[in-house]
Amino acid sequence: MKRKQQGGLLPVAKFREILRLHELGYSQCQIAQSCAVARSTVQDYIRRATAKNLSYDQLRQLSDSEAQAALGKGRQKCEPREEPIDFAAVDAQLQHKGITLALLWQEGLDKRQWNCSYATFCRWYNQWRVRHQLSMRQVYKG
């Protein structure tokens, strides 16, 4: 059985179909089954469309690239910044209860501290953590 690739972009035709079914009054579960996507994906696209006040008719008139740009989807290129990300501060924040790496990444995006995907941010953080891991050699004298 072939597995679906996670994290890929849906064709714009699916965007339009999701919005069309939503405007017809179908539930998110019904839309997900009809379009063969996850319910969370349907929820995400509907949230993006309502945030931009896009209707199905407006989306239908846009080209595919314009529709992706309007919905905020598409491959984002991570722009290198002059100042590197302060992963020491990120690591210190992660010590607090309820703070996750995803939460810190989203906060950094909102403050425009970085412009990279969550996967890239996690990869950079894990690379930093490996380089800065403290360990103390224990010698057993028995």
N, C-alpha and C positions, 0 to 999 in steps of 0.2 A: 504494500500500500504506500502510495506516495504521500509524504508529509508536506504540509504547507510551510512556506518560508515565513518566519515571523519578522516583523519590523519592516517589511517591504512596503513600497508605495502601491496603493490601489489605483487602477485606471480611473481616469476622470469620469468615465461612464458610470462607474460604481458610485462615485460621489453624487452624481446627478440622480441615479436610481434611489439612493438612500434618501435624498431630499424629497424626491417625488413621492415615495411611499410615506414619508413622514407627514407631508402636507395632506395626503389622502386619509390620514388618521390611523395608520397602522402602528402597532406597538413596536418598541425597539427589538423585542424578541422575534416578532414576526418579520421585521425588516432584516434582522441578522440571518434568519433561516433562509429567507428569499434570496438574499445577496451572497450567501455563503461566506459571511465574515463574522467576527466575534461581536457580541453585543456591546462590548466596551468600545470597539471601533465605531459602531453606529453612534453610540453616545458621544464620542469624541467629535465626529463629523457634524452631528446635529448641533453640538455646543459651539463649534467653530462658525457654522453658518448663522446661528442666531446671534452670536457676538458681532458678526459683520453685517447683520440685517440682510442676509442674502436669501432670496426665495428661489424656488426651482426654476421659475421663468427667467430670472436674472442670470442664474448659473448656466442655463441652457444657451443663452446668447453669448456667453464668453467662450473664447478659445480654450483649448486644454491647458496651455501654459498660463493664461490669465486666470483660469479657475484654480489651478494649483497655487498661484501666488495669492489669490483672494482668500483662499482657505488657510493659507499659511503652511501648506504642506510642500514637500520637496526636499531635496538634499541641501542641507545647510553646510556651507564651507566654514570651517573654524578659522577665524582670522587670528593670526599671531599678534600678540599684544606686546607693547614695549615692556611693561612690567609683568613679570611672571605671576602666576597664581600663588597666593600665600597658603600653601598646603599645611603649614604649621598651624595657622589659624583655623583652617578647616578641620584639622585633626583635633584641635582643642575643643571646637564646637561639638564634634561628634561624641565627646565624652559626656555631654549633658543628656539627660533622659528625654526620650521622644524626638531627638534630632537625628535625621537620617541623611545619607549622602544625597539622595534625591531632593530632599527639602533644601539643603544648602546649595545644590546646583541650580534649582529653580530660583532661589533667592538671588544668587549671583547673576542669573540671566535678567531678572527684573531690574537689578541695579546696574546692569550693563558692565559688570566686572569682567565677564567673559562671554564669548559667543561661540560655544561649541556644543556638540551633542552630549547627551548624558553618558553615552558609552565612552566617548573620548575623555570626558571629565573623569570617569571612573578609572579608565586605563592610566591616565596621568597621575591620579591620586595613588593608585596601587604601585606604580613605578616609584613614586616619591617615598611611599611607606616602606618599600623594600630597601631603598637606599638609606633611610633614616631609622631603621629598626635598631633599637638598642638591645644588646645582649651582653650578659656578663658570664665569663667563663667560670665554671664551677669545677674545682679540682677536689676530688675525693681522696682523702688520706685515710686509708683504713687498715 
